[in-house]
Amino acid sequence: MKFNINRRDFLTRAGAMAAGTLLAPSLVEAARQAGITLAEKPAGIQLFTVFEKMNTDPKGTLEQIAKIGYKEIESAFSTRGKYYGYEPKEFKALVEGLGMTWRAHHALGAPFKMPPGRKLPVGSDGKPITIPPMKNLRDNYQELVDDAASAGLSYLVCASTPVGTSDEIKSSIEVFQKTGEAAKKAGIQFAYHNHATEFDPVDGGKTPYELVLSQTDKDLVKMELDLAWATKAKKDPVALFKEHPGRFPLWHVKDIKADLATITAVGTGVVEFKRIFEAAQIAGLKYFFVEYDLAPGFETVETCYKNLQKILA
């Protein structure tokens, strides 16, 4: 499994939507047209943001997240195994009992492997964390699809997959197609989440991201665009939306500092969220999840939420 910065250790400006008119529509109007006003599509959170807290106290952590105001949940892997130690329907009941909705789950594209020279991070006890066996799309795509369907999820997302060589990209694309077909039969949607390295050319040719977009069925394989990693790779999200309209129903609302290396709270970095959200209709946005890789505490999680509220006001 490939990781960038924190996550990988662990696991031309585009025009406004109303180009050609005297004034671009307001962010609120653009959001209304796309059906993503906060009242209708409230802010979500990717639980990797509170990774260690979810491993030690999933129920208490979800209670804190709900108290802050988050209403949509995207899950990730856990050292507790399964879905933070729960079966799919059990975790769904826990989330819904707190007034939230479990929308999506992140799964590995291939068996987990630490990148060369990297070490697992330590937990609160000062010892390296232990990662239990995890299902992956290459070997267990049907089981993962079945779990997602049984939980009533809308999306199953590939969190990360090997894309360092042409052969790895080809293999990953084949896995995506199979998973997308199985997901469609189960009544859910498959999507692929990016990091920054997907935008690096491989073997002197095109980038993995270009190849995934061009060599997968646009209805079977959607994209979850991580706004910070796209920014780090110096890719314009709005330009991507215009090149592939409707292909980006999920976003990770993550921010990054001007050094393009340091993750920071939403609204305190260089990601142009207002401009990006104005293109939500073009992207085909359905759900968005705040993410701050391994956030230091709930204060940061709350800051991200409050700043996002201001951005979307």
C-alpha positions as CSV (number, residue, x, y, z in Angstrom):
1,M,0.0,0.0,0.0
2,K,1.4,3.4,-0.9
3,F,1.2,6.3,1.4
4,N,2.1,10.0,1.1
5,I,3.5,12.1,3.9
6,N,1.5,11.0,7.0
7,R,-1.0,8.6,5.4
8,R,1.7,6.8,3.3
9,D,3.9,6.5,6.4
10,F,1.0,4.7,7.8
11,L,-0.9,3.2,5.6
12,T,-4.1,27.9,-14.9
13,R,-6.9,29.0,-12.9
14,A,-10.2,27.7,-14.2
15,G,-13.0,30.1,-14.8
16,A,-16.0,30.6,-12.6
17,M,-19.1,28.5,-13.2
18,A,-20.9,31.4,-14.9
19,A,-18.2,32.1,-17.5
20,G,-19.6,34.4,-20.1
21,T,-21.8,36.3,-17.7
22,L,-21.1,39.6,-16.0
23,L,-21.0,38.1,-12.5
24,A,-20.2,34.6,-11.4
25,P,-22.9,33.0,-9.2
26,S,-22.3,33.2,-5.5
27,L,-20.9,30.1,-3.7
28,V,-24.3,29.6,-2.0
29,E,-26.1,29.6,-5.4
30,A,-23.6,27.3,-6.9
31,A,-24.0,24.9,-4.0
32,R,-27.7,25.1,-4.2
33,Q,-27.7,24.2,-7.9
34,A,-25.5,21.2,-7.2
35,G,-27.7,20.2,-4.3
36,I,-24.9,20.4,-1.7
37,T,-26.0,23.2,0.7
38,L,-24.9,22.4,4.2
39,A,-28.5,22.1,5.2
40,E,-29.0,19.3,2.6
41,K,-25.5,17.8,2.5
42,P,-23.9,18.6,5.8
43,A,-20.1,18.2,6.3
44,G,-18.6,14.8,6.6
45,I,-15.3,13.6,8.1
46,Q,-12.9,10.8,7.1
47,L,-12.2,8.9,10.3
48,F,-8.5,8.6,9.5
49,T,-8.4,12.1,10.9
50,V,-9.0,10.6,14.4
51,F,-7.3,7.3,13.7
52,E,-5.9,6.6,17.2
53,K,-9.0,7.8,19.0
54,M,-11.2,5.5,16.9
55,N,-8.9,2.6,17.8
56,T,-9.1,3.3,21.5
57,D,-12.6,4.5,21.9
58,P,-14.7,4.4,18.8
59,K,-18.1,5.1,20.4
60,G,-16.7,8.0,22.5
61,T,-14.9,9.4,19.5
62,L,-18.0,9.3,17.3
63,E,-19.9,11.1,20.1
64,Q,-17.4,13.9,20.0
65,I,-17.5,14.1,16.2
66,A,-21.3,14.3,16.3
67,K,-21.2,17.0,19.0
68,I,-18.9,19.2,16.8
69,G,-21.5,19.0,14.1
70,Y,-20.4,16.5,11.5
71,K,-23.2,14.4,10.0
72,E,-21.5,12.2,7.4
73,I,-18.9,9.5,8.1
74,E,-16.3,7.9,5.8
75,S,-14.5,5.1,7.6
76,A,-11.0,3.8,7.2
77,F,-9.0,0.8,8.5
78,S,-8.5,0.2,12.2
79,T,-6.1,-1.7,14.4
80,R,-9.3,-3.2,16.0
81,G,-10.0,-5.0,12.8
82,K,-13.3,-5.2,10.8
83,Y,-15.0,-1.8,11.1
84,Y,-13.4,-0.4,14.3
85,G,-14.1,-3.8,15.9
86,Y,-17.7,-3.9,14.7
87,E,-19.6,-5.9,12.0
88,P,-20.9,-3.7,9.2
89,K,-24.5,-3.5,10.5
90,E,-23.3,-2.9,14.1
91,F,-21.2,0.1,13.1
92,K,-24.0,1.4,10.9
93,A,-26.3,1.3,14.0
94,L,-23.7,3.0,16.2
95,V,-23.3,5.9,13.7
96,E,-27.0,6.3,13.0
97,G,-27.7,6.2,16.7
98,L,-25.7,9.4,17.1
99,G,-27.6,11.2,14.3
100,M,-25.0,10.7,11.6
101,T,-24.9,8.7,8.3
102,W,-22.2,6.3,7.3
103,R,-21.7,7.1,3.6
104,A,-18.4,5.5,2.5
105,H,-15.6,3.1,3.4
106,H,-11.9,3.1,2.4
107,A,-10.3,-0.2,1.5
108,L,-6.8,-1.1,0.3
109,G,-6.3,-1.8,-3.4
110,A,-3.7,-4.5,-2.6
111,P,-2.1,-6.2,0.4
112,F,-0.6,-3.7,2.8
113,K,3.2,-3.2,2.6
114,M,5.2,-0.5,4.3
115,P,7.3,1.6,1.8
116,P,11.0,0.8,1.9
117,G,12.8,2.6,4.7
118,R,9.5,3.6,6.5
119,K,8.4,2.5,9.9
120,L,5.0,2.2,11.5
121,P,4.1,5.2,13.7
122,V,3.9,4.7,17.5
123,G,0.7,4.7,19.5
124,S,0.0,6.5,22.8
125,D,2.0,3.8,24.6
126,G,5.1,4.7,22.6
127,K,5.2,1.4,20.8
128,P,4.7,0.8,17.0
129,I,1.1,0.1,16.2
130,T,0.0,-3.4,15.2
131,I,-1.9,-3.7,12.0
132,P,-4.2,-6.7,11.8
133,P,-4.8,-8.6,8.6
134,M,-6.9,-6.5,6.3
135,K,-9.0,-7.4,3.3
136,N,-8.0,-5.7,0.0
137,L,-9.7,-5.2,-3.3
138,R,-7.2,-7.3,-5.3
139,D,-8.0,-10.4,-3.2
140,N,-11.3,-9.7,-1.5
141,Y,-13.2,-7.2,-3.7
142,Q,-16.5,-9.2,-3.5
143,E,-16.3,-9.5,0.2
144,L,-15.7,-5.8,0.6
145,V,-18.5,-4.9,-1.8
146,D,-20.8,-7.3,0.1
147,D,-19.9,-5.7,3.5
148,A,-20.5,-2.2,2.0
149,A,-23.8,-3.2,0.7
150,S,-24.9,-4.8,3.9
151,A,-24.1,-1.6,5.7
152,G,-26.2,0.4,3.3
153,L,-23.2,2.5,2.1
154,S,-23.3,4.7,-1.0
155,Y,-19.6,4.3,-1.9
156,L,-16.7,1.8,-1.5
157,V,-13.5,3.7,-2.1
158,C,-10.0,2.5,-2.9
159,A,-7.8,4.4,-0.4
160,S,-4.5,3.6,-2.0
161,T,-3.1,1.1,-4.5
162,P,0.3,0.4,-6.1
163,V,0.9,2.7,-9.1
164,G,4.7,2.9,-9.2
165,T,5.1,1.0,-12.5
166,S,3.2,0.4,-15.6
167,D,2.5,-3.2,-14.6
168,E,1.1,-2.0,-11.2
169,I,-1.1,0.6,-12.8
170,K,-2.4,-2.0,-15.3
171,S,-3.2,-4.5,-12.4
172,S,-4.9,-1.7,-10.4
173,I,-7.1,-0.7,-13.3
174,E,-8.2,-4.3,-13.7
175,V,-9.1,-4.5,-10.0
176,F,-11.0,-1.2,-10.3
177,Q,-13.0,-2.4,-13.2
178,K,-13.9,-5.7,-11.5
179,T,-14.8,-3.9,-8.2
180,G,-16.8,-1.3,-10.1
181,E,-18.9,-4.0,-11.8
182,A,-19.5,-5.9,-8.5
183,A,-20.4,-2.6,-6.8
184,K,-22.9,-1.7,-9.4
185,K,-24.6,-5.1,-9.1
186,A,-24.8,-4.5,-5.3
187,G,-26.4,-1.1,-5.8
188,I,-23.4,1.0,-4.6
189,Q,-20.7,3.0,-6.4
190,F,-16.9,2.4,-6.5
191,A,-14.5,5.3,-6.4
192,Y,-10.7,5.9,-6.3
193,H,-9.0,8.2,-3.8
194,N,-5.7,9.9,-4.9
195,H,-2.5,11.0,-3.2
196,A,0.1,13.2,-4.8
197,T,2.2,10.5,-6.5
198,E,-0.6,9.5,-8.8
199,F,0.2,12.7,-10.7
200,D,3.8,11.7,-11.3
201,P,4.6,10.3,-14.8
202,V,5.5,6.6,-14.7
203,D,8.0,4.9,-17.0
204,G,8.4,8.1,-18.9
205,G,4.8,8.1,-19.9
206,K,1.4,9.3,-18.6
207,T,0.5,9.7,-15.0
208,P,-1.3,6.9,-13.1
209,Y,-4.2,9.4,-12.6
210,E,-4.6,10.0,-16.3
211,L,-4.5,6.3,-17.0
212,V,-7.1,5.5,-14.4
213,L,-9.4,8.2,-15.8
214,S,-9.0,7.1,-19.4
215,Q,-8.9,3.3,-19.0
216,T,-11.8,2.7,-16.7
217,D,-15.5,3.0,-17.3
218,K,-16.6,6.4,-16.2
219,D,-19.8,5.0,-14.7
220,L,-18.2,2.2,-12.8
221,V,-15.2,4.0,-11.5
222,K,-15.7,7.4,-10.0
223,M,-13.0,9.6,-8.3
224,E,-12.7,10.9,-4.7
225,L,-10.4,13.9,-5.2
226,D,-8.2,14.8,-2.3
227,L,-7.9,18.5,-2.7
228,A,-4.7,18.9,-0.7
229,W,-2.8,16.2,-2.5
230,A,-4.0,17.5,-5.9
231,T,-2.8,20.9,-4.8
232,K,0.6,19.5,-3.7
233,A,0.9,17.9,-7.1
234,K,0.2,21.4,-8.6
235,K,-3.0,20.1,-10.3
236,D,-6.0,22.4,-10.5
237,P,-9.1,20.6,-9.2
238,V,-11.4,22.8,-11.2
239,A,-9.5,22.0,-14.4
240,L,-9.9,18.3,-13.6
241,F,-13.6,18.7,-13.1
242,K,-14.0,20.4,-16.5
243,E,-11.9,17.7,-18.3
244,H,-14.0,14.9,-16.7
245,P,-17.4,16.4,-15.7
246,G,-19.4,14.3,-13.3
247,R,-16.5,12.0,-12.4
248,F,-15.8,13.4,-8.9
249,P,-18.8,12.7,-6.6
250,L,-16.6,12.6,-3.5
251,W,-14.0,15.1,-2.2
252,H,-11.5,15.1,0.7
253,V,-11.6,18.6,2.1
254,K,-8.1,18.8,3.3
255,D,-5.7,21.8,3.4
256,I,-1.9,22.1,3.0
257,K,0.5,24.9,3.8
258,A,2.4,26.9,1.2
259,D,5.4,24.5,1.5
260,L,3.1,21.9,-0.2
261,A,4.3,19.4,2.4
262,T,2.6,20.2,5.7
263,I,-1.1,19.3,6.3
264,T,-2.9,22.0,8.2
265,A,-6.5,22.7,9.4
266,V,-9.1,23.4,6.7
267,G,-9.0,27.1,5.9
268,T,-5.5,27.8,7.1
269,G,-3.5,26.7,4.1
270,V,-3.4,27.4,0.3
271,V,-6.2,25.2,-1.0
272,E,-8.7,27.4,-2.8
273,F,-11.9,25.9,-1.3
274,K,-14.3,28.7,-2.3
275,R,-13.3,28.5,-5.9
276,I,-13.4,24.7,-5.9
277,F,-16.8,24.5,-4.3
278,E,-18.1,26.9,-6.9
279,A,-17.4,24.1,-9.4
280,A,-19.2,21.4,-7.4
281,Q,-21.9,21.0,-10.1
282,I,-19.4,20.4,-12.8
283,A,-17.6,17.8,-10.6
284,G,-20.8,16.0,-9.8
285,L,-20.2,16.4,-6.1
286,K,-22.4,14.3,-3.8
287,Y,-20.5,14.1,-0.5
288,F,-17.4,15.8,1.0
289,F,-15.3,14.7,4.0
290,V,-13.0,16.8,6.0
291,E,-9.6,15.1,6.5
292,Y,-6.6,16.0,8.5
293,D,-4.2,13.0,8.5
294,L,-3.7,12.0,12.2
295,A,-5.1,15.2,13.6
296,P,-3.5,16.2,17.0
297,G,-6.8,16.5,18.8
298,F,-10.5,17.3,18.7
299,E,-9.7,21.0,18.7
300,T,-8.2,20.7,15.2
301,V,-11.2,18.6,14.1
302,E,-13.5,21.4,15.4
303,T,-11.4,24.1,13.7
304,C,-11.8,22.4,10.4
305,Y,-15.5,22.2,10.8
306,K,-16.0,25.8,11.8
307,N,-13.7,27.1,9.0
308,L,-15.6,25.0,6.5
309,Q,-18.9,26.5,7.7
310,K,-17.4,29.9,7.0
311,I,-16.1,28.9,3.6
312,L,-19.5,27.6,2.5
313,A,-21.5,30.5,4.0
